[in-house]
Amino acid sequence: MSTIEYHYQTMGRILSYLVNAGLSRVDFDPSDAMDIMTHRIGDEEEVLRTFADVLYWMKDEGLIRVRRIQEFDGGYAFNGVQLTSKGVSIVQTKPNDPDLGESIEKKVSVKGELEASVYTKIGSFVGGLIGGATQAMSG
């Protein structure tokens, strides 16, 4: 698995968690990262850094809002995380991939754990949508 695929999978898992939380604000700390990232590459420090990097990217791209980010020795804490209207719109968009079903929202709402490849496809789809929108705006 390439690094970008690992990051897509991480994003897919975070989005799944947030979709299932609705519009409730959630807090992510290092233990949440380890629970959400059931497929891990590297040691715990690397896993936590990947989780934080993906959350930072999602925030910078406007998918999520974060009330406060705390950095401390051994990790990060993201407080008051929730999907933005852009994030909600993206998880409701119909993907072209039949493995993702009618929408990400519906796919992740199904009971049970999805396969790792599905989380990767979710992240790839979202990254592609954001990249496509950026490319269209720059014309």
OpenMM code with the backbone's topology and positions (N, CA, C; nanometers):
from openmm import Vec3, app, unit

residues = "MET SER THR ILE GLU TYR HIS TYR GLN THR MET GLY ARG ILE LEU SER TYR LEU VAL ASN ALA GLY LEU SER ARG VAL ASP PHE ASP PRO SER ASP ALA MET ASP ILE MET THR HIS ARG ILE GLY ASP GLU GLU GLU VAL LEU ARG THR PHE ALA ASP VAL LEU TYR TRP MET LYS ASP GLU GLY LEU ILE ARG VAL ARG ARG ILE GLN GLU PHE ASP GLY GLY TYR ALA PHE ASN GLY VAL GLN LEU THR SER LYS GLY VAL SER ILE VAL GLN THR LYS PRO ASN ASP PRO ASP LEU GLY GLU SER ILE GLU LYS LYS VAL SER VAL LYS GLY GLU LEU GLU ALA SER VAL TYR THR LYS ILE GLY SER PHE VAL GLY GLY LEU ILE GLY GLY ALA THR GLN ALA MET SER GLY".split()
positions = [
    Vec3(0.0848, -0.1170, 0.0000),
    Vec3(0.0000, 0.0000, 0.0000),
    Vec3(0.0898, 0.1239, 0.0000),
    Vec3(0.0594, 0.2167, -0.0898),
    Vec3(0.1366, 0.3405, -0.0964),
    Vec3(0.0984, 0.4327, 0.0196),
    Vec3(0.1783, 0.5343, 0.0415),
    Vec3(0.1506, 0.6304, 0.1483),
    Vec3(0.0190, 0.7027, 0.1235),
    Vec3(-0.0063, 0.7437, -0.0001),
    Vec3(-0.1314, 0.8160, -0.0286),
    Vec3(-0.2523, 0.7249, -0.0064),
    Vec3(-0.2408, 0.5972, -0.0414),
    Vec3(-0.3515, 0.5037, -0.0167),
    Vec3(-0.3768, 0.4880, 0.1334),
    Vec3(-0.2705, 0.4838, 0.2110),
    Vec3(-0.2827, 0.4751, 0.3565),
    Vec3(-0.3524, 0.6001, 0.4114),
    Vec3(-0.3168, 0.7156, 0.3566),
    Vec3(-0.3806, 0.8400, 0.3999),
    Vec3(-0.5269, 0.8446, 0.3550),
    Vec3(-0.5558, 0.7958, 0.2342),
    Vec3(-0.6959, 0.7874, 0.1890),
    Vec3(-0.7759, 0.6972, 0.2833),
    Vec3(-0.7177, 0.5844, 0.3194),
    Vec3(-0.7867, 0.4919, 0.4092),
    Vec3(-0.8126, 0.5580, 0.5446),
    Vec3(-0.7138, 0.6305, 0.5944),
    Vec3(-0.7295, 0.7019, 0.7210),
    Vec3(-0.8430, 0.8034, 0.7094),
    Vec3(-0.8447, 0.8789, 0.6000),
    Vec3(-0.9513, 0.9764, 0.5786),
    Vec3(-1.0873, 0.9075, 0.5720),
    Vec3(-1.0953, 0.7946, 0.5030),
    Vec3(-1.2206, 0.7202, 0.4941),
    Vec3(-1.2693, 0.6757, 0.6311),
    Vec3(-1.1788, 0.6315, 0.7149),
    Vec3(-1.2160, 0.5877, 0.8505),
    Vec3(-1.2620, 0.7060, 0.9366),
    Vec3(-1.1940, 0.8198, 0.9240),
    Vec3(-1.2340, 0.9390, 0.9999),
    Vec3(-1.3712, 0.9868, 0.9527),
    Vec3(-1.3912, 0.9916, 0.8224),
    Vec3(-1.5210, 1.0341, 0.7697),
    Vec3(-1.6325, 0.9411, 0.8162),
    Vec3(-1.6059, 0.8121, 0.8154),
    Vec3(-1.7042, 0.7153, 0.8626),
    Vec3(-1.7430, 0.7452, 1.0075),
    Vec3(-1.6435, 0.7693, 1.0895),
    Vec3(-1.6668, 0.8004, 1.2308),
    Vec3(-1.7521, 0.9272, 1.2438),
    Vec3(-1.7166, 1.0311, 1.1666),
    Vec3(-1.7886, 1.1580, 1.1755),
    Vec3(-1.9307, 1.1479, 1.1200),
    Vec3(-1.9496, 1.0736, 1.0128),
    Vec3(-2.0848, 1.0550, 0.9580),
    Vec3(-2.1734, 0.9883, 1.0626),
    Vec3(-2.1199, 0.8880, 1.1288),
    Vec3(-2.1982, 0.8178, 1.2308),
    Vec3(-2.2228, 0.9032, 1.3550),
    Vec3(-2.1420, 1.0086, 1.3749),
    Vec3(-2.1642, 1.1021, 1.4861),
    Vec3(-2.2643, 1.2111, 1.4488),
    Vec3(-2.2990, 1.2192, 1.3196),
    Vec3(-2.3911, 1.3238, 1.2752),
    Vec3(-2.3217, 1.4592, 1.2810),
    Vec3(-2.3928, 1.5589, 1.3324),
    Vec3(-2.3330, 1.6922, 1.3449),
    Vec3(-2.2853, 1.7199, 1.4868),
    Vec3(-2.2798, 1.6158, 1.5679),
    Vec3(-2.2259, 1.6303, 1.7029),
    Vec3(-2.0772, 1.6623, 1.6945),
    Vec3(-2.0314, 1.7491, 1.7837),
    Vec3(-1.8884, 1.7768, 1.7908),
    Vec3(-1.8222, 1.6624, 1.8667),
    Vec3(-1.7102, 1.6156, 1.8146),
    Vec3(-1.6383, 1.5064, 1.8793),
    Vec3(-1.4952, 1.5499, 1.9081),
    Vec3(-1.4351, 1.4832, 2.0033),
    Vec3(-1.2957, 1.5071, 2.0375),
    Vec3(-1.2149, 1.3851, 1.9967),
    Vec3(-1.1008, 1.4093, 1.9351),
    Vec3(-1.0096, 1.3017, 1.8980),
    Vec3(-0.8814, 1.3181, 1.9785),
    Vec3(-0.8419, 1.2122, 2.0482),
    Vec3(-0.7138, 1.2110, 2.1174),
    Vec3(-0.6375, 1.0872, 2.0701),
    Vec3(-0.5162, 1.0653, 2.1181),
    Vec3(-0.4377, 0.9516, 2.0687),
    Vec3(-0.5081, 0.8164, 2.0804),
    Vec3(-0.5855, 0.7932, 2.1847),
    Vec3(-0.6526, 0.6629, 2.1955),
    Vec3(-0.7592, 0.6466, 2.0879),
    Vec3(-0.8254, 0.7568, 2.0492),
    Vec3(-0.9240, 0.7502, 1.9407),
    Vec3(-0.8556, 0.7160, 1.8090),
    Vec3(-0.7389, 0.7751, 1.7873),
    Vec3(-0.6643, 0.7464, 1.6650),
    Vec3(-0.6343, 0.5974, 1.6549),
    Vec3(-0.5919, 0.5386, 1.7647),
    Vec3(-0.5580, 0.3964, 1.7633),
    Vec3(-0.6836, 0.3103, 1.7445),
    Vec3(-0.7972, 0.3539, 1.7959),
    Vec3(-0.9226, 0.2794, 1.7776),
    Vec3(-0.9733, 0.2896, 1.6337),
    Vec3(-0.9646, 0.4080, 1.5761),
    Vec3(-1.0171, 0.4321, 1.4408),
    Vec3(-0.9269, 0.3693, 1.3354),
    Vec3(-0.7970, 0.3801, 1.3532),
    Vec3(-0.7021, 0.3286, 1.2547),
    Vec3(-0.6689, 0.1828, 1.2859),
    Vec3(-0.7586, 0.0946, 1.2497),
    Vec3(-0.7370, -0.0470, 1.2779),
    Vec3(-0.6311, -0.1074, 1.1867),
    Vec3(-0.6070, -0.0462, 1.0704),
    Vec3(-0.4953, -0.0863, 0.9845),
    Vec3(-0.3877, 0.0184, 1.0053),
    Vec3(-0.2728, -0.0233, 1.0565),
    Vec3(-0.1680, 0.0721, 1.0934),
    Vec3(-0.0370, 0.0394, 1.0236),
    Vec3(0.0319, 0.1448, 0.9853),
    Vec3(0.1659, 0.1299, 0.9289),
    Vec3(0.2609, 0.2070, 1.0193),
    Vec3(0.3626, 0.1397, 1.0677),
    Vec3(0.4617, 0.2037, 1.1534),
    Vec3(0.4294, 0.1862, 1.3008),
    Vec3(0.5128, 0.2498, 1.3827),
    Vec3(0.4920, 0.2408, 1.5270),
    Vec3(0.3815, 0.3385, 1.5694),
    Vec3(0.3514, 0.3381, 1.6984),
    Vec3(0.2402, 0.4206, 1.7476),
    Vec3(0.2609, 0.5687, 1.7172),
    Vec3(0.3819, 0.6165, 1.7315),
    Vec3(0.4109, 0.7580, 1.7037),
    Vec3(0.3807, 0.7925, 1.5582),
    Vec3(0.4188, 0.7042, 1.4661),
    Vec3(0.3922, 0.7273, 1.3238),
    Vec3(0.2421, 0.7230, 1.2940),
    Vec3(0.1709, 0.6320, 1.3581),
    Vec3(0.0254, 0.6214, 1.3392),
    Vec3(-0.0419, 0.7498, 1.3869),
    Vec3(-0.0025, 0.7978, 1.5034),
    Vec3(-0.0614, 0.9206, 1.5577),
    Vec3(-0.0306, 1.0411, 1.4683),
    Vec3(0.0915, 1.0459, 1.4146),
    Vec3(0.1291, 1.1553, 1.3254),
    Vec3(0.0457, 1.1504, 1.1968),
    Vec3(0.0254, 1.0306, 1.1412),
    Vec3(-0.0567, 1.0162, 1.0211),
    Vec3(-0.1995, 1.0622, 1.0483),
    Vec3(-0.2555, 1.0188, 1.1603),
    Vec3(-0.3920, 1.0572, 1.1975),
    Vec3(-0.4032, 1.2097, 1.2072),
    Vec3(-0.3081, 1.2725, 1.2749),
    Vec3(-0.3094, 1.4184, 1.2897),
    Vec3(-0.2899, 1.4876, 1.1548),
    Vec3(-0.1991, 1.4379, 1.0720),
    Vec3(-0.1748, 1.4997, 0.9412),
    Vec3(-0.3003, 1.4953, 0.8540),
    Vec3(-0.3708, 1.3843, 0.8567),
    Vec3(-0.4935, 1.3719, 0.7767),
    Vec3(-0.6015, 1.4664, 0.8308),
    Vec3(-0.6141, 1.4755, 0.9630),
    Vec3(-0.7106, 1.5692, 1.0205),
    Vec3(-0.6762, 1.7139, 0.9842),
    Vec3(-0.5486, 1.7496, 0.9908),
    Vec3(-0.5064, 1.8842, 0.9499),
    Vec3(-0.5451, 1.9098, 0.8042),
    Vec3(-0.5199, 1.8139, 0.7179),
    Vec3(-0.5515, 1.8292, 0.5753),
    Vec3(-0.7020, 1.8465, 0.5559),
    Vec3(-0.7804, 1.7619, 0.6235),
    Vec3(-0.9259, 1.7712, 0.6120),
    Vec3(-0.9748, 1.9087, 0.6588),
    Vec3(-0.9142, 1.9604, 0.7640),
    Vec3(-0.9504, 2.0935, 0.8154),
    Vec3(-0.9130, 2.2001, 0.7130),
    Vec3(-0.7909, 2.1945, 0.6616),
    Vec3(-0.7449, 2.2945, 0.5651),
    Vec3(-0.8263, 2.2927, 0.4361),
    Vec3(-0.8781, 2.1765, 0.3984),
    Vec3(-0.9588, 2.1646, 0.2768),
    Vec3(-1.1059, 2.1978, 0.3004),
    Vec3(-1.1423, 2.2257, 0.4260),
    Vec3(-1.2788, 2.2676, 0.4559),
    Vec3(-1.3795, 2.1561, 0.4775),
    Vec3(-1.3322, 2.0322, 0.4942),
    Vec3(-1.4237, 1.9197, 0.5177),
    Vec3(-1.4743, 1.9163, 0.6612),
    Vec3(-1.3869, 1.9602, 0.7533),
    Vec3(-1.4216, 1.9588, 0.8953),
    Vec3(-1.3875, 2.0936, 0.9571),
    Vec3(-1.4525, 2.1217, 1.0683),
    Vec3(-1.4108, 2.2352, 1.1508),
    Vec3(-1.3598, 2.1769, 1.2811),
    Vec3(-1.2651, 2.2463, 1.3403),
    Vec3(-1.2027, 2.2023, 1.4646),
    Vec3(-1.1997, 2.3227, 1.5587),
    Vec3(-1.2588, 2.3071, 1.6763),
    Vec3(-1.2612, 2.4173, 1.7718),
    Vec3(-1.1213, 2.4476, 1.8251),
    Vec3(-1.0451, 2.3425, 1.8591),
    Vec3(-0.9125, 2.3637, 1.9170),
    Vec3(-0.8241, 2.2425, 1.8899),
    Vec3(-0.6972, 2.2701, 1.8637),
    Vec3(-0.5980, 2.1635, 1.8460),
    Vec3(-0.4918, 2.1821, 1.9530),
    Vec3(-0.4662, 2.0766, 2.0274),
    Vec3(-0.3622, 2.0793, 2.1297),
    Vec3(-0.2498, 1.9864, 2.0865),
    Vec3(-0.1292, 2.0372, 2.0911),
    Vec3(-0.0115, 1.9546, 2.0650),
    Vec3(0.0588, 1.9337, 2.1976),
    Vec3(0.0946, 1.8098, 2.2250),
    Vec3(0.1660, 1.7794, 2.3478),
    Vec3(0.2624, 1.6660, 2.3207),
    Vec3(0.3522, 1.6432, 2.4133),
    Vec3(0.4507, 1.5370, 2.3968),
    Vec3(0.3789, 1.4035, 2.3799),
    Vec3(0.3961, 1.3427, 2.2669),
    Vec3(0.3339, 1.2130, 2.2426),
    Vec3(0.2052, 1.2194, 2.1639),
    Vec3(0.1673, 1.3369, 2.1127),
    Vec3(0.0481, 1.3373, 2.0299),
    Vec3(-0.0241, 1.4696, 2.0191),
    Vec3(-0.1467, 1.4576, 1.9750),
    Vec3(-0.2327, 1.5710, 1.9474),
    Vec3(-0.3709, 1.5410, 2.0034),
    Vec3(-0.4457, 1.6462, 2.0284),
    Vec3(-0.5871, 1.6326, 2.0608),
    Vec3(-0.6614, 1.7341, 1.9754),
    Vec3(-0.7622, 1.6867, 1.9057),
    Vec3(-0.8462, 1.7718, 1.8227),
    Vec3(-0.9816, 1.7790, 1.8917),
    Vec3(-1.0195, 1.8986, 1.9377),
    Vec3(-1.1436, 1.9151, 2.0118),
    Vec3(-1.2492, 1.9850, 1.9276),
    Vec3(-1.3734, 1.9397, 1.9451),
    Vec3(-1.4852, 2.0013, 1.8753),
    Vec3(-1.4822, 1.9808, 1.7252),
    Vec3(-1.4512, 1.8590, 1.6814),
    Vec3(-1.4436, 1.8274, 1.5384),
    Vec3(-1.5836, 1.7929, 1.4874),
    Vec3(-1.6223, 1.8530, 1.3753),
    Vec3(-1.7488, 1.8172, 1.3112),
    Vec3(-1.7391, 1.8456, 1.1621),
    Vec3(-1.8249, 1.7766, 1.0871),
    Vec3(-1.8302, 1.7991, 0.9430),
    Vec3(-1.8819, 1.9395, 0.9143),
    Vec3(-1.8271, 2.0025, 0.8121),
    Vec3(-1.8784, 2.1309, 0.7643),
    Vec3(-1.9890, 2.1020, 0.6625),
    Vec3(-2.0543, 2.2063, 0.6135),
    Vec3(-2.1559, 2.1865, 0.5096),
    Vec3(-2.0911, 2.1266, 0.3841),
    Vec3(-1.9672, 2.1663, 0.3548),
    Vec3(-1.8937, 2.1084, 0.2413),
    Vec3(-1.8708, 1.9595, 0.2643),
    Vec3(-1.8319, 1.9225, 0.3871),
    Vec3(-1.8111, 1.7822, 0.4211),
    Vec3(-1.9388, 1.7010, 0.4088),
    Vec3(-2.0496, 1.7566, 0.4569),
    Vec3(-2.1792, 1.6873, 0.4466),
    Vec3(-2.2167, 1.6692, 0.3000),
    Vec3(-2.1985, 1.7739, 0.2212),
    Vec3(-2.2307, 1.7662, 0.0787),
    Vec3(-2.1497, 1.6563, 0.0094),
    Vec3(-2.0229, 1.6468, 0.0420),
    Vec3(-1.9372, 1.5463, -0.0206),
    Vec3(-1.9788, 1.4052, 0.0191),
    Vec3(-2.0110, 1.3827, 0.1467),
    Vec3(-2.0486, 1.2467, 0.1862),
    Vec3(-2.1867, 1.2081, 0.1335),
    Vec3(-2.2623, 1.3052, 0.0821),
    Vec3(-2.3930, 1.2755, 0.0227),
    Vec3(-2.3871, 1.2636, -0.1301),
    Vec3(-2.2720, 1.2951, -0.1889),
    Vec3(-2.2546, 1.2871, -0.3343),
    Vec3(-2.2524, 1.1418, -0.3799),
    Vec3(-2.3142, 1.1160, -0.4952),
    Vec3(-2.3168, 0.9797, -0.5496),
    Vec3(-2.1834, 0.9498, -0.6176),
    Vec3(-2.1112, 0.8493, -0.5655),
    Vec3(-1.9831, 0.8122, -0.6281),
    Vec3(-2.0045, 0.7305, -0.7558),
    Vec3(-1.9036, 0.7274, -0.8402),
    Vec3(-1.9091, 0.6461, -0.9619),
    Vec3(-1.8718, 0.5010, -0.9353),
    Vec3(-1.8166, 0.4717, -0.8196),
    Vec3(-1.7698, 0.3380, -0.7851),
    Vec3(-1.8827, 0.2572, -0.7201),
    Vec3(-1.9229, 0.1449, -0.7806),
    Vec3(-2.0319, 0.0655, -0.7233),
    Vec3(-2.0014, 0.0111, -0.5829),
    Vec3(-1.8731, -0.0026, -0.5475),
    Vec3(-1.8376, -0.0484, -0.4129),
    Vec3(-1.8769, 0.0526, -0.3056),
    Vec3(-1.8986, 0.1790, -0.3461),
    Vec3(-1.9329, 0.2835, -0.2497),
    Vec3(-2.0836, 0.3067, -0.2394),
    Vec3(-2.1603, 0.2390, -0.3246),
    Vec3(-2.3059, 0.2490, -0.3144),
    Vec3(-2.3604, 0.3842, -0.3563),
    Vec3(-2.4759, 0.4208, -0.2973),
    Vec3(-2.5442, 0.5449, -0.3332),
    Vec3(-2.4691, 0.6692, -0.2867),
    Vec3(-2.4039, 0.6594, -0.1713),
    Vec3(-2.3276, 0.7716, -0.1166),
    Vec3(-2.2380, 0.7176, -0.0056),
    Vec3(-2.1391, 0.7964, 0.0304),
    Vec3(-2.0528, 0.7587, 0.1419),
    Vec3(-2.1359, 0.7505, 0.2690),
    Vec3(-2.2263, 0.8462, 0.2850),
    Vec3(-2.3113, 0.8498, 0.4042),
    Vec3(-2.3870, 0.7186, 0.4222),
    Vec3(-2.4485, 0.6711, 0.3160),
    Vec3(-2.5248, 0.5461, 0.3253),
    Vec3(-2.4329, 0.4253, 0.3438),
    Vec3(-2.3185, 0.4260, 0.2768),
    Vec3(-2.2247, 0.3138, 0.2845),
    Vec3(-2.1715, 0.2954, 0.4269),
    Vec3(-2.1335, 0.4044, 0.4927),
    Vec3(-2.0748, 0.3918, 0.6256),
    Vec3(-2.1795, 0.3765, 0.7352),
    Vec3(-2.3055, 0.3982, 0.7017),
    Vec3(-2.4125, 0.3837, 0.8004),
    Vec3(-2.4549, 0.2384, 0.8198),
    Vec3(-2.4069, 0.1505, 0.7314),
    Vec3(-2.4401, 0.0087, 0.7421),
    Vec3(-2.3707, -0.0486, 0.8657),
    Vec3(-2.4389, -0.1368, 0.9346),
    Vec3(-2.3790, -0.1979, 1.0543),
    Vec3(-2.2612, -0.2862, 1.0158),
    Vec3(-2.1611, -0.2883, 1.1018),
    Vec3(-2.0443, -0.3735, 1.0785),
    Vec3(-1.9288, -0.2965, 1.0187),
    Vec3(-1.8120, -0.3555, 1.0261),
    Vec3(-1.6887, -0.2959, 0.9763),
    Vec3(-1.6791, -0.3142, 0.8255),
    Vec3(-1.6420, -0.2096, 0.7550),
    Vec3(-1.6193, -0.2180, 0.6110),
    Vec3(-1.4791, -0.2718, 0.5865),
    Vec3(-1.4567, -0.3215, 0.4677),
    Vec3(-1.3230, -0.3683, 0.4321),
    Vec3(-1.2294, -0.2492, 0.4164),
    Vec3(-1.1023, -0.2706, 0.4430),
    Vec3(-1.0024, -0.1637, 0.4345),
    Vec3(-1.0039, -0.0978, 0.2965),
    Vec3(-1.0232, -0.1775, 0.1911),
    Vec3(-1.0230, -0.1222, 0.0553),
    Vec3(-1.1369, -0.0229, 0.0341),
    Vec3(-1.2492, -0.0423, 0.1025),
    Vec3(-1.3628, 0.0501, 0.0897),
    Vec3(-1.3271, 0.1846, 0.1529),
    Vec3(-1.2620, 0.1811, 0.2697),
    Vec3(-1.2190, 0.3060, 0.3323),
    Vec3(-1.1205, 0.3803, 0.2419),
    Vec3(-1.0316, 0.3064, 0.1767),
    Vec3(-0.9359, 0.3675, 0.0845),
    Vec3(-1.0088, 0.4324, -0.0322),
    Vec3(-1.1099, 0.3642, -0.0858),
    Vec3(-1.1884, 0.4202, -0.1971),
    Vec3(-1.2650, 0.5447, -0.1544),
    Vec3(-1.3137, 0.5470, -0.0303),
    Vec3(-1.3837, 0.6650, 0.0205),
    Vec3(-1.2887, 0.7842, 0.0213),
    Vec3(-1.1705, 0.7657, 0.0780),
    Vec3(-1.0718, 0.8737, 0.0830),
    Vec3(-1.0293, 0.9198, -0.0546),
    Vec3(-1.0088, 0.8262, -0.1454),
    Vec3(-0.9692, 0.8586, -0.2814),
    Vec3(-1.0796, 0.9387, -0.3522),
    Vec3(-1.2037, 0.8975, -0.3337),
    Vec3(-1.3178, 0.9673, -0.3928),
    Vec3(-1.3250, 1.1111, -0.3418),
    Vec3(-1.3135, 1.1283, -0.2107),
    Vec3(-1.3210, 1.2617, -0.1509),
    Vec3(-1.2042, 1.3478, -0.1984),
    Vec3(-1.0829, 1.2928, -0.1975),
    Vec3(-0.9677, 1.3667, -0.2462),
    Vec3(-0.9840, 1.4080, -0.3918),
    Vec3(-1.0399, 1.3185, -0.4724),
    Vec3(-1.0637, 1.3499, -0.6134),
    Vec3(-1.1665, 1.4595, -0.6321),
    Vec3(-1.2731, 1.4566, -0.5510),
    Vec3(-1.3746, 1.5619, -0.5592),
    Vec3(-1.3151, 1.6985, -0.5259),
    Vec3(-1.2374, 1.7023, -0.4194),
    Vec3(-1.1771, 1.8286, -0.3779),
    Vec3(-1.0785, 1.8766, -0.4840),
    Vec3(-0.9970, 1.7846, -0.5349),
    Vec3(-0.9009, 1.8204, -0.6387),
    Vec3(-0.9693, 1.8648, -0.7670),
    Vec3(-1.0777, 1.7977, -0.8024),
    Vec3(-1.1521, 1.8350, -0.9226),
    Vec3(-1.2145, 1.9724, -0.9109),
    Vec3(-1.2683, 2.0028, -0.7934),
    Vec3(-1.3287, 2.1343, -0.7709),
    Vec3(-1.2224, 2.2441, -0.7764),
    Vec3(-1.1072, 2.2167, -0.7204),
    Vec3(-0.9973, 2.3131, -0.7212),
    Vec3(-0.9492, 2.3365, -0.8632),
    Vec3(-0.9381, 2.2293, -0.9383),
    Vec3(-0.8920, 2.2393, -1.0772),
    Vec3(-0.9940, 2.3172, -1.1619),
    Vec3(-1.1234, 2.2928, -1.1400),
    Vec3(-1.2273, 2.3619, -1.2147),
    Vec3(-1.2265, 2.5108, -1.1846),
    Vec3(-1.2012, 2.5469, -1.0588),
    Vec3(-1.1990, 2.6891, -1.0217),
    Vec3(-1.0792, 2.7616, -1.0802),
    Vec3(-0.9668, 2.6918, -1.0970),
    Vec3(-0.8467, 2.7571, -1.1492),
    Vec3(-0.8502, 2.7638, -1.3022),
    Vec3(-0.9447, 2.6876, -1.3614),
    Vec3(-0.9758, 2.6945, -1.5016),
    Vec3(-0.8689, 2.6610, -1.5943),
] * unit.nanometer
topology = app.Topology()
chain = topology.addChain("A")
for resn in residues:
    res = topology.addResidue(resn, chain)
    for name in ("N", "CA", "C"):
        topology.addAtom(name, app.Element.getBySymbol(name[0]), res)
